[in-house]
Amino acid sequence: MGYNSEPLFMISVVASQLRIHPQTLRLYEREGFIRPSRTRGNTRLYSQEDVEQIRMIQTLTRQLGVNLAGVQVILELRKRLSALQGEHQALIEYVERDLGVDLSSWKQKENR
């Protein structure tokens, strides 16, 4: 495991912080919702991004009544949307940079 300046949290800390059972965190990992890093001794270490993902799962399941299959669909759609937004931004940069087209007025309309 390489050096990372981001704080990492053990399962007991995350479980306590989020008021969730450690087995639920293990379930989320088995379902592929989160992928904590591991120490050489195989201890799970959760990043702040993992914690935010777990919070989102809690909101979906506890407050909105979404089951785990629904959570899987929502998380996949969010991943796709993020990828599309990245492609959209790359296309805008290409058009502006390589084709010399100024899209500033179009971007203002898009942001309304």
N, CA, C and O atoms as a printed pandas DataFrame, in Angstrom:
     atom_number atom_name residue_name chain_id  residue_number  x_coord  y_coord  z_coord
0              1         N          MET        A               1    0.853   -1.169    0.000
1              2        CA          MET        A               1    0.000    0.000    0.000
2              3         C          MET        A               1    0.896    1.229    0.000
3              4         O          MET        A               1    1.797    1.335    0.833
4              5         N          GLY        A               2    0.662    2.171   -0.932
5              6        CA          GLY        A               2    1.462    3.376   -1.032
6              7         C          GLY        A               2    1.054    4.413   -0.011
7              8         O          GLY        A               2    0.043    4.274    0.678
8              9         N          TYR        A               3    1.861    5.454    0.073
9             10        CA          TYR        A               3    1.581    6.534    1.000
10            11         C          TYR        A               3    0.380    7.330    0.523
11            12         O          TYR        A               3    0.277    7.661   -0.658
12            13         N          ASN        A               4   -0.521    7.635    1.434
13            14        CA          ASN        A               4   -1.712    8.410    1.130
14            15         C          ASN        A               4   -1.931    9.366    2.285
15            16         O          ASN        A               4   -1.972    8.942    3.440
16            17         N          SER        A               5   -2.073   10.660    1.988
17            18        CA          SER        A               5   -2.231   11.642    3.047
18            19         C          SER        A               5   -3.662   11.713    3.562
19            20         O          SER        A               5   -3.932   12.384    4.559
20            21         N          GLU        A               6   -4.580   11.024    2.890
21            22        CA          GLU        A               6   -5.975   11.022    3.318
22            23         C          GLU        A               6   -6.105   10.174    4.583
23            24         O          GLU        A               6   -5.529    9.089    4.665
24            25         N          PRO        A               7   -6.863   10.668    5.571
25            26        CA          PRO        A               7   -7.038    9.851    6.772
26            27         C          PRO        A               7   -7.827    8.585    6.462
27            28         O          PRO        A               7   -8.754    8.597    5.652
28            29         N          LEU        A               8   -7.448    7.509    7.109
29            30        CA          LEU        A               8   -8.121    6.229    6.953
30            31         C          LEU        A               8   -8.626    5.788    8.320
31            32         O          LEU        A               8   -7.987    6.036    9.343
32            33         N          PHE        A               9   -9.787    5.126    8.321
33            34        CA          PHE        A               9  -10.438    4.772    9.571
34            35         C          PHE        A               9  -10.693    3.273    9.631
35            36         O          PHE        A               9  -11.055    2.652    8.632
36            37         N          MET        A              10  -10.500    2.706   10.805
37            38        CA          MET        A              10  -10.763    1.281   11.008
38            39         C          MET        A              10  -12.268    1.044   11.089
39            40         O          MET        A              10  -13.038    1.973   11.332
40            41         N          ILE        A              11  -12.675   -0.190   10.887
41            42        CA          ILE        A              11  -14.088   -0.539   10.835
42            43         C          ILE        A              11  -14.829   -0.146   12.110
43            44         O          ILE        A              11  -15.971    0.308   12.044
44            45         N          SER        A              12  -14.199   -0.313   13.259
45            46        CA          SER        A              12  -14.866    0.020   14.522
46            47         C          SER        A              12  -15.149    1.515   14.622
47            48         O          SER        A              12  -16.183    1.920   15.152
48            49         N          VAL        A              13  -14.240    2.325   14.119
49            50        CA          VAL        A              13  -14.416    3.782   14.159
50            51         C          VAL        A              13  -15.567    4.196   13.242
51            52         O          VAL        A              13  -16.424    4.988   13.631
52            53         N          VAL        A              14  -15.579    3.659   12.033
53            54        CA          VAL        A              14  -16.632    3.994   11.071
54            55         C          VAL        A              14  -17.982    3.507   11.578
55            56         O          VAL        A              14  -18.975    4.231   11.500
56            57         N          ALA        A              15  -18.023    2.288   12.095
57            58        CA          ALA        A              15  -19.276    1.738   12.611
58            59         C          ALA        A              15  -19.817    2.604   13.738
59            60         O          ALA        A              15  -21.013    2.893   13.780
60            61         N          SER        A              16  -18.962    3.013   14.634
61            62        CA          SER        A              16  -19.382    3.850   15.755
62            63         C          SER        A              16  -19.836    5.231   15.264
63            64         O          SER        A              16  -20.880    5.732   15.681
64            65         N          GLN        A              17  -19.059    5.828   14.393
65            66        CA          GLN        A              17  -19.362    7.162   13.877
66            67         C          GLN        A              17  -20.717    7.190   13.161
67            68         O          GLN        A              17  -21.483    8.142   13.312
68            69         N          LEU        A              18  -21.004    6.152   12.390
69            70        CA          LEU        A              18  -22.227    6.130   11.583
70            71         C          LEU        A              18  -23.370    5.366   12.250
71            72         O          LEU        A              18  -24.457    5.239   11.686
72            73         N          ARG        A              19  -23.112    4.860   13.457
73            74        CA          ARG        A              19  -24.119    4.089   14.189
74            75         C          ARG        A              19  -24.647    2.941   13.328
75            76         O          ARG        A              19  -25.844    2.805   13.077
76            77         N          ILE        A              20  -23.697    2.134   12.895
77            78        CA          ILE        A              20  -23.998    1.017   12.009
78            79         C          ILE        A              20  -23.205   -0.185   12.504
79            80         O          ILE        A              20  -22.102   -0.024   13.024
80            81         N          HIS        A              21  -23.741   -1.364   12.352
81            82        CA          HIS        A              21  -23.049   -2.562   12.812
82            83         C          HIS        A              21  -21.905   -2.889   11.852
83            84         O          HIS        A              21  -22.065   -2.751   10.639
84            85         N          PRO        A              22  -20.759   -3.318   12.373
85            86        CA          PRO        A              22  -19.640   -3.683   11.495
86            87         C          PRO        A              22  -20.026   -4.724   10.435
87            88         O          PRO        A              22  -19.494   -4.702    9.326
88            89         N          GLN        A              23  -20.948   -5.632   10.771
89            90        CA          GLN        A              23  -21.381   -6.625    9.787
90            91         C          GLN        A              23  -22.072   -5.960    8.594
91            92         O          GLN        A              23  -21.981   -6.452    7.469
92            93         N          THR        A              24  -22.757   -4.850    8.836
93            94        CA          THR        A              24  -23.399   -4.116    7.745
94            95         C          THR        A              24  -22.338   -3.542    6.818
95            96         O          THR        A              24  -22.505   -3.548    5.598
96            97         N          LEU        A              25  -21.256   -3.049    7.390
97            98        CA          LEU        A              25  -20.153   -2.544    6.568
98            99         C          LEU        A              25  -19.548   -3.667    5.738
99           100         O          LEU        A              25  -19.210   -3.467    4.571
100          101         N          ARG        A              26  -19.411   -4.836    6.327
101          102        CA          ARG        A              26  -18.889   -5.990    5.580
102          103         C          ARG        A              26  -19.850   -6.379    4.456
103          104         O          ARG        A              26  -19.421   -6.744    3.361
104          105         N          LEU        A              27  -21.163   -6.298    4.736
105          106        CA          LEU        A              27  -22.167   -6.589    3.709
106          107         C          LEU        A              27  -22.037   -5.601    2.548
107          108         O          LEU        A              27  -22.067   -6.004    1.385
108          109         N          TYR        A              28  -21.895   -4.321    2.857
109          110        CA          TYR        A              28  -21.742   -3.307    1.807
110          111         C          TYR        A              28  -20.506   -3.583    0.957
111          112         O          TYR        A              28  -20.503   -3.338   -0.250
112          113         N          GLU        A              29  -19.464   -4.091    1.592
113          114        CA          GLU        A              29  -18.263   -4.452    0.844
114          115         C          GLU        A              29  -18.535   -5.659   -0.058
115          116         O          GLU        A              29  -18.152   -5.660   -1.227
116          117         N          ARG        A              30  -19.192   -6.677    0.480
117          118        CA          ARG        A              30  -19.522   -7.864   -0.330
118          119         C          ARG        A              30  -20.411   -7.493   -1.520
119          120         O          ARG        A              30  -20.269   -8.058   -2.604
120          121         N          GLU        A              31  -21.319   -6.549   -1.315
121          122        CA          GLU        A              31  -22.221   -6.108   -2.383
122          123         C          GLU        A              31  -21.509   -5.219   -3.404
123          124         O          GLU        A              31  -22.060   -4.932   -4.467
124          125         N          GLY        A              32  -20.280   -4.781   -3.084
125          126        CA          GLY        A              32  -19.509   -3.954   -4.002
126          127         C          GLY        A              32  -19.803   -2.470   -3.894
127          128         O          GLY        A              32  -19.394   -1.694   -4.757
128          129         N          PHE        A              33  -20.511   -2.062   -2.840
129          130        CA          PHE        A              33  -20.845   -0.649   -2.665
130          131         C          PHE        A              33  -19.640    0.165   -2.228
131          132         O          PHE        A              33  -19.522    1.342   -2.569
132          133         N          ILE        A              34  -18.745   -0.460   -1.476
133          134        CA          ILE        A              34  -17.526    0.196   -0.999
134          135         C          ILE        A              34  -16.372   -0.780   -1.177
135          136         O          ILE        A              34  -16.557   -1.996   -1.244
136          137         N          ARG        A              35  -15.177   -0.208   -1.250
137          138        CA          ARG        A              35  -13.976   -1.031   -1.380
138          139         C          ARG        A              35  -12.889   -0.459   -0.466
139          140         O          ARG        A              35  -11.993    0.250   -0.924
140          141         N          PRO        A              36  -12.977   -0.775    0.832
141          142        CA          PRO        A              36  -11.948   -0.257    1.735
142          143         C          PRO        A              36  -10.588   -0.840    1.394
143          144         O          PRO        A              36  -10.481   -1.960    0.895
144          145         N          SER        A              37   -9.560   -0.066    1.670
145          146        CA          SER        A              37   -8.215   -0.597    1.474
146          147         C          SER        A              37   -7.912   -1.556    2.626
147          148         O          SER        A              37   -8.679   -1.654    3.583
148          149         N          ARG        A              38   -6.812   -2.243    2.521
149          150        CA          ARG        A              38   -6.434   -3.222    3.540
150          151         C          ARG        A              38   -4.989   -3.007    3.964
151          152         O          ARG        A              38   -4.135   -2.620    3.166
152          153         N          THR        A              39   -4.742   -3.267    5.235
153          154        CA          THR        A              39   -3.371   -3.249    5.719
154          155         C          THR        A              39   -2.729   -4.587    5.362
155          156         O          THR        A              39   -3.398   -5.488    4.857
156          157         N          ARG        A              40   -1.455   -4.709    5.620
157          158        CA          ARG        A              40   -0.782   -6.000    5.388
158          159         C          ARG        A              40   -1.376   -7.093    6.251
159          160         O          ARG        A              40   -1.347   -8.268    5.886
160          161         N          GLY        A              41   -1.919   -6.704    7.405
161          162        CA          GLY        A              41   -2.571   -7.668    8.293
162          163         C          GLY        A              41   -4.028   -7.900    7.938
163          164         O          GLY        A              41   -4.745   -8.577    8.675
164          165         N          ASN        A              42   -4.476   -7.345    6.815
165          166        CA          ASN        A              42   -5.826   -7.519    6.264
166          167         C          ASN        A              42   -6.907   -6.741    7.013
167          168         O          ASN        A              42   -8.091   -7.057    6.886
168          169         N          THR        A              43   -6.520   -5.735    7.786
169          170        CA          THR        A              43   -7.489   -4.881    8.467
170          171         C          THR        A              43   -8.078   -3.902    7.457
171          172         O          THR        A              43   -7.351   -3.289    6.674
172          173         N          ARG        A              44   -9.392   -3.763    7.483
173          174        CA          ARG        A              44  -10.061   -2.819    6.584
174          175         C          ARG        A              44   -9.784   -1.395    7.031
175          176         O          ARG        A              44   -9.839   -1.080    8.219
176          177         N          LEU        A              45   -9.485   -0.535    6.056
177          178        CA          LEU        A              45   -9.294    0.885    6.311
178          179         C          LEU        A              45  -10.198    1.665    5.367
179          180         O          LEU        A              45  -10.108    1.536    4.146
180          181         N          TYR        A              46  -11.063    2.468    5.952
181          182        CA          TYR        A              46  -12.055    3.216    5.185
182          183         C          TYR        A              46  -11.591    4.651    4.983
183          184         O          TYR        A              46  -11.136    5.311    5.917
184          185         N          SER        A              47  -11.715    5.121    3.742
185          186        CA          SER        A              47  -11.375    6.502    3.416
186          187         C          SER        A              47  -12.580    7.394    3.687
187          188         O          SER        A              47  -13.680    6.905    3.948
188          189         N          GLN        A              48  -12.365    8.698    3.624
189          190        CA          GLN        A              48  -13.473    9.638    3.777
190          191         C          GLN        A              48  -14.490    9.433    2.646
191          192         O          GLN        A              48  -15.694    9.586    2.852
192          193         N          GLU        A              49  -14.000    9.089    1.462
193          194        CA          GLU        A              49  -14.896    8.797    0.333
194          195         C          GLU        A              49  -15.771    7.579    0.636
195          196         O          GLU        A              49  -16.959    7.574    0.315
196          197         N          ASP        A              50  -15.190    6.549    1.251
197          198        CA          ASP        A              50  -15.972    5.376    1.661
198          199         C          ASP        A              50  -17.058    5.782    2.654
199          200         O          ASP        A              50  -18.207    5.354    2.542
200          201         N          VAL        A              51  -16.686    6.610    3.624
201          202        CA          VAL        A              51  -17.639    7.054    4.647
202          203         C          VAL        A              51  -18.790    7.822    4.002
203          204         O          VAL        A              51  -19.948    7.624    4.372
204          205         N          GLU        A              52  -18.486    8.691    3.046
205          206        CA          GLU        A              52  -19.540    9.441    2.356
206          207         C          GLU        A              52  -20.442    8.505    1.565
207          208         O          GLU        A              52  -21.656    8.699    1.524
208          209         N          GLN        A              53  -19.861    7.500    0.942
209          210        CA          GLN        A              53  -20.650    6.516    0.196
210          211         C          GLN        A              53  -21.589    5.773    1.145
211          212         O          GLN        A              53  -22.752    5.547    0.811
212          213         N          ILE        A              54  -21.097    5.396    2.315
213          214        CA          ILE        A              54  -21.919    4.700    3.305
214          215         C          ILE        A              54  -23.051    5.607    3.770
215          216         O          ILE        A              54  -24.184    5.155    3.934
216          217         N          ARG        A              55  -22.750    6.874    3.981
217          218        CA          ARG        A              55  -23.809    7.822    4.371
218          219         C          ARG        A              55  -24.899    7.899    3.305
219          220         O          ARG        A              55  -26.086    7.961    3.624
220          221         N          MET        A              56  -24.492    7.894    2.048
221          222        CA          MET        A              56  -25.473    7.924    0.974
222          223         C          MET        A              56  -26.332    6.661    1.010
223          224         O          MET        A              56  -27.550    6.728    0.846
224          225         N          ILE        A              57  -25.699    5.523    1.224
225          226        CA          ILE        A              57  -26.439    4.263    1.307
226          227         C          ILE        A              57  -27.427    4.315    2.467
227          228         O          ILE        A              57  -28.567    3.871    2.334
228          229         N          GLN        A              58  -26.996    4.851    3.596
229          230        CA          GLN        A              58  -27.888    4.980    4.746
230          231         C          GLN        A              58  -29.084    5.876    4.418
231          232         O          GLN        A              58  -30.214    5.556    4.788
232          233         N          THR        A              59  -28.853    6.970    3.742
233          234        CA          THR        A              59  -29.949    7.862    3.356
234          235         C          THR        A              59  -30.929    7.137    2.447
235          236         O          THR        A              59  -32.144    7.213    2.635
236          237         N          LEU        A              60  -30.388    6.432    1.460
237          238        CA          LEU        A              60  -31.248    5.715    0.522
238          239         C          LEU        A              60  -32.073    4.635    1.220
239          240         O          LEU        A              60  -33.265    4.490    0.952
240          241         N          THR        A              61  -31.441    3.886    2.107
241          242        CA          THR        A              61  -32.141    2.764    2.730
242          243         C          THR        A              61  -33.019    3.201    3.901
243          244         O          THR        A              61  -34.165    2.765    4.010
244          245         N          ARG        A              62  -32.501    4.045    4.763
245          246        CA          ARG        A              62  -33.236    4.413    5.978
246          247         C          ARG        A              62  -34.300    5.478    5.734
247          248         O          ARG        A              62  -35.426    5.366    6.219
248          249         N          GLN        A              63  -33.935    6.505    4.982
249          250        CA          GLN        A              63  -34.863    7.629    4.817
250          251         C          GLN        A              63  -35.769    7.475    3.609
251          252         O          GLN        A              63  -36.911    7.934    3.621
252          253         N          LEU        A              64  -35.260    6.826    2.562
253          254        CA          LEU        A              64  -36.041    6.721    1.334
254          255         C          LEU        A              64  -36.616    5.330    1.097
255          256         O          LEU        A              64  -37.393    5.130    0.164
256          257         N          GLY        A              65  -36.240    4.372    1.935
257          258        CA          GLY        A              65  -36.814    3.034    1.839
258          259         C          GLY        A              65  -36.349    2.221    0.645
259          260         O          GLY        A              65  -37.042    1.298    0.219
260          261         N          VAL        A              66  -35.182    2.552    0.098
261          262        CA          VAL        A              66  -34.661    1.828   -1.059
262          263         C          VAL        A              66  -34.003    0.535   -0.578
263          264         O          VAL        A              66  -33.246    0.541    0.393
264          265         N          ASN        A              67  -34.296   -0.573   -1.262
265          266        CA          ASN        A              67  -33.641   -1.830   -0.890
266          267         C          ASN        A              67  -32.241   -1.880   -1.522
267          268         O          ASN        A              67  -31.884   -1.005   -2.311
268          269         N          LEU        A              68  -31.458   -2.897   -1.176
269          270        CA          LEU        A              68  -30.072   -2.957   -1.642
270          271         C          LEU        A              68  -29.965   -3.099   -3.154
271          272         O          LEU        A              68  -29.014   -2.596   -3.752
272          273         N          ALA        A              69  -30.925   -3.777   -3.783
273          274        CA          ALA        A              69  -30.916   -3.865   -5.248
274          275         C          ALA        A              69  -31.113   -2.474   -5.853
275          276         O          ALA        A              69  -30.470   -2.122   -6.841
276          277         N          GLY        A              70  -31.998   -1.697   -5.256
277          278        CA          GLY        A              70  -32.213   -0.327   -5.711
278          279         C          GLY        A              70  -30.989    0.535   -5.487
279          280         O          GLY        A              70  -30.649    1.371   -6.324
280          281         N          VAL        A              71  -30.322    0.334   -4.354
281          282        CA          VAL        A              71  -29.088    1.074   -4.068
282          283         C          VAL        A              71  -28.063    0.780   -5.151
283          284         O          VAL        A              71  -27.385    1.689   -5.630
284          285         N          GLN        A              72  -27.948   -0.487   -5.539
285          286        CA          GLN        A              72  -26.991   -0.872   -6.585
286          287         C          GLN        A              72  -27.284   -0.122   -7.881
287          288         O          GLN        A              72  -26.370    0.399   -8.520
288          289         N          VAL        A              73  -28.557   -0.066   -8.269
289          290        CA          VAL        A              73  -28.940    0.635   -9.497
290          291         C          VAL        A              73  -28.615    2.121   -9.389
291          292         O          VAL        A              73  -28.059    2.700  -10.322
292          293         N          ILE        A              74  -28.951    2.736   -8.276
293          294        CA          ILE        A              74  -28.706    4.165   -8.085
294          295         C          ILE        A              74  -27.219    4.474   -8.122
295          296         O          ILE        A              74  -26.804    5.438   -8.766
296          297         N          LEU        A              75  -26.415    3.675   -7.445
297          298        CA          LEU        A              75  -24.970    3.920   -7.432
298          299         C          LEU        A              75  -24.370    3.755   -8.823
299          300         O          LEU        A              75  -23.477    4.510   -9.208
300          301         N          GLU        A              76  -24.857    2.770   -9.580
301          302        CA          GLU        A              76  -24.371    2.569  -10.944
302          303         C          GLU        A              76  -24.758    3.756  -11.831
303          304         O          GLU        A              76  -23.957    4.217  -12.643
304          305         N          LEU        A              77  -25.979    4.242  -11.671
305          306        CA          LEU        A              77  -26.415    5.403  -12.457
306          307         C          LEU        A              77  -25.597    6.644  -12.106
307          308         O          LEU        A              77  -25.256    7.436  -12.985
308          309         N          ARG        A              78  -25.283    6.811  -10.822
309          310        CA          ARG        A              78  -24.439    7.952  -10.413
310          311         C          ARG        A              78  -23.051    7.855  -11.041
311          312         O          ARG        A              78  -22.482    8.859  -11.470
312          313         N          LYS        A              79  -22.509    6.629  -11.092
313          314        CA          LYS        A              79  -21.195    6.436  -11.694
314          315         C          LYS        A              79  -21.234    6.780  -13.189
315          316         O          LYS        A              79  -20.337    7.444  -13.710
316          317         N          ARG        A              80  -22.288    6.317  -13.865
317          318        CA          ARG        A              80  -22.441    6.622  -15.292
318          319         C          ARG        A              80  -22.606    8.114  -15.536
319          320         O          ARG        A              80  -22.010    8.669  -16.459
320          321         N          LEU        A              81  -23.418    8.761  -14.703
321          322        CA          LEU        A              81  -23.641   10.203  -14.836
322          323         C          LEU        A              81  -22.335   10.962  -14.658
323          324         O          LEU        A              81  -22.055   11.900  -15.405
324          325         N          SER        A              82  -21.548   10.570  -13.691
325          326        CA          SER        A              82  -20.261   11.217  -13.454
326          327         C          SER        A              82  -19.343   11.045  -14.656
327          328         O          SER        A              82  -18.663   11.987  -15.062
328          329         N          ALA        A              83  -19.322    9.842  -15.224
329          330        CA          ALA        A              83  -18.492    9.596  -16.409
330          331         C          ALA        A              83  -18.963   10.447  -17.584
331          332         O          ALA        A              83  -18.146   11.012  -18.311
332          333         N          LEU        A              84  -20.273   10.539  -17.771
333          334        CA          LEU        A              84  -20.814   11.359  -18.857
334          335         C          LEU        A              84  -20.493   12.836  -18.659
335          336         O          LEU        A              84  -20.201   13.548  -19.620
336          337         N          GLN        A              85  -20.548   13.294  -17.411
337          338        CA          GLN        A              85  -20.198   14.684  -17.140
338          339         C          GLN        A              85  -18.730   14.951  -17.474
339          340         O          GLN        A              85  -18.388   16.011  -17.998
340          341         N          GLY        A              86  -17.870   13.985  -17.169
341          342        CA          GLY        A              86  -16.462   14.119  -17.524
342          343         C          GLY        A              86  -16.261   14.154  -19.029
343          344         O          GLY        A              86  -15.467   14.949  -19.533
344          345         N          GLU        A              87  -16.975   13.295  -19.751
345          346        CA          GLU        A              87  -16.886   13.293  -21.214
346          347         C          GLU        A              87  -17.415   14.606  -21.793
347          348         O          GLU        A              87  -16.848   15.142  -22.746
348          349         N          HIS        A              88  -18.484   15.110  -21.225
349          350        CA          HIS        A              88  -19.071   16.377  -21.665
350          351         C          HIS        A              88  -18.055   17.508  -21.489
351          352         O          HIS        A              88  -17.856   18.319  -22.393
352          353         N          GLN        A              89  -17.419   17.553  -20.327
353          354        CA          GLN        A              89  -16.428   18.595  -20.058
354          355         C          GLN        A              89  -15.245   18.462  -21.005
355          356         O          GLN        A              89  -14.736   19.465  -21.504
356          357         N          ALA        A              90  -14.802   17.235  -21.257
357          358        CA          ALA        A              90  -13.687   17.024  -22.181
358          359         C          ALA        A              90  -14.050   17.470  -23.588
359          360         O          ALA        A              90  -13.211   18.036  -24.289
360          361         N          LEU        A              91  -15.276   17.228  -24.009
361          362        CA          LEU        A              91  -15.728   17.661  -25.330
362          363         C          LEU        A              91  -15.743   19.189  -25.429
363          364         O          LEU        A              91  -15.318   19.753  -26.437
364          365         N          ILE        A              92  -16.229   19.846  -24.393
365          366        CA          ILE        A              92  -16.247   21.312  -24.381
366          367         C          ILE        A              92  -14.819   21.854  -24.481
367          368         O          ILE        A              92  -14.548   22.778  -25.247
368          369         N          GLU        A              93  -13.915   21.269  -23.701
369          370        CA          GLU        A              93  -12.522   21.725  -23.735
370          371         C          GLU        A              93  -11.905   21.500  -25.111
371          372         O          GLU        A              93  -11.161   22.349  -25.602
372          373         N          TYR        A              94  -12.207   20.368  -25.735
373          374        CA          TYR        A              94  -11.704   20.077  -27.079
374          375         C          TYR        A              94  -12.210   21.106  -28.084
375          376         O          TYR        A              94  -11.433   21.645  -28.872
376          377         N          VAL        A              95  -13.498   21.374  -28.056
377          378        CA          VAL        A              95  -14.088   22.324  -29.004
378          379         C          VAL        A              95  -13.469   23.708  -28.824
379          380         O          VAL        A              95  -13.139   24.382  -29.800
380          381         N          GLU        A              96  -13.320   24.115  -27.590
381          382        CA          GLU        A              96  -12.751   25.448  -27.333
382          383         C          GLU        A              96  -11.267   25.508  -27.687
383          384         O          GLU        A              96  -10.820   26.452  -28.338
384          385         N          ARG        A              97  -10.515   24.514  -27.266
385          386        CA          ARG        A              97   -9.063   24.528  -27.435
386          387         C          ARG        A              97   -8.647   24.190  -28.873
387          388         O          ARG        A              97   -7.896   24.937  -29.499
388          389         N          ASP        A              98   -9.134   23.079  -29.380
389          390        CA          ASP        A              98   -8.641   22.583  -30.665
390          391         C          ASP        A              98   -9.382   23.149  -31.878
391          392         O          ASP        A              98   -8.813   23.259  -32.965
392          393         N          LEU        A              99  -10.632   23.500  -31.688
393          394        CA          LEU        A              99  -11.391   24.053  -32.800
394          395         C          LEU        A              99  -11.507   25.572  -32.726
395          396         O          LEU        A              99  -11.970   26.216  -33.668
396          397         N          GLY        A             100  -11.081   26.137  -31.599
397          398        CA          GLY        A             100  -11.090   27.587  -31.439
398          399         C          GLY        A             100  -12.480   28.199  -31.365
399          400         O          GLY        A             100  -12.671   29.355  -31.742
400          401         N          VAL        A             101  -13.449   27.435  -30.881
401          402        CA          VAL        A             101  -14.816   27.935  -30.769
402          403         C          VAL        A             101  -15.050   28.391  -29.330
403          404         O          VAL        A             101  -14.761   27.664  -28.380
404          405         N          ASP        A             102  -15.580   29.610  -29.186
405          406        CA          ASP        A             102  -15.880   30.151  -27.859
406          407         C          ASP        A             102  -17.287   29.715  -27.456
407          408         O          ASP        A             102  -18.271   30.122  -28.073
408          409         N          LEU        A             103  -17.373   28.893  -26.429
409          410        CA          LEU        A             103  -18.662   28.384  -25.978
410          411         C          LEU        A             103  -19.152   29.080  -24.711
411          412         O          LEU        A             103  -20.065   28.576  -24.057
412          413         N          SER        A             104  -18.574   30.218  -24.348
413          414        CA          SER        A             104  -18.935   30.862  -23.087
414          415         C          SER        A             104  -20.406   31.259  -23.040
415          416         O          SER        A             104  -21.040   31.097  -21.997
416          417         N          SER        A             105  -20.971   31.775  -24.132
417          418        CA          SER        A             105  -22.386   32.153  -24.098
418          419         C          SER        A             105  -23.273   30.910  -24.012
419          420         O          SER        A             105  -24.315   30.939  -23.357
420          421         N          TRP        A             106  -22.865   29.818  -24.667
421          422        CA          TRP        A             106  -23.629   28.582  -24.590
422          423         C          TRP        A             106  -23.584   27.996  -23.172
423          424         O          TRP        A             106  -24.590   27.494  -22.671
424          425         N          LYS        A             107  -22.404   28.064  -22.528
425          426        CA          LYS        A             107  -22.267   27.537  -21.167
426          427         C          LYS        A             107  -23.122   28.326  -20.199
427          428         O          LYS        A             107  -23.672   27.753  -19.259
428          429         N          GLN        A             108  -23.251   29.650  -20.410
429          430        CA          GLN        A             108  -24.096   30.462  -19.533
430          431         C          GLN        A             108  -25.543   30.019  -19.660
431          432         O          GLN        A             108  -26.240   29.924  -18.650
432          433         N          LYS        A             109  -26.010   29.748  -20.853
433          434        CA          LYS        A             109  -27.380   29.272  -21.057
434          435         C          LYS        A             109  -27.571   27.902  -20.406
435          436         O          LYS        A             109  -28.618   27.634  -19.818
436          437         N          GLU        A             110  -26.569   27.044  -20.511
437          438        CA          GLU        A             110  -26.642   25.690  -19.958
438          439         C          GLU        A             110  -26.738   25.725  -18.440
439          440         O          GLU        A             110  -27.392   24.865  -17.851
440          441         N          ASN        A             111  -26.103   26.695  -17.793
441          442        CA          ASN        A             111  -26.079   26.767  -16.330
442          443         C          ASN        A             111  -27.319   27.421  -15.733
443          444         O          ASN        A             111  -27.436   27.516  -14.511
444          445         N          ARG        A             112  -28.216   27.861  -16.547
445          446        CA          ARG        A             112  -29.442   28.499  -16.013
446          447         C          ARG        A             112  -30.431   27.500  -15.536
447          448         O          ARG        A             112  -31.505   27.871  -15.062
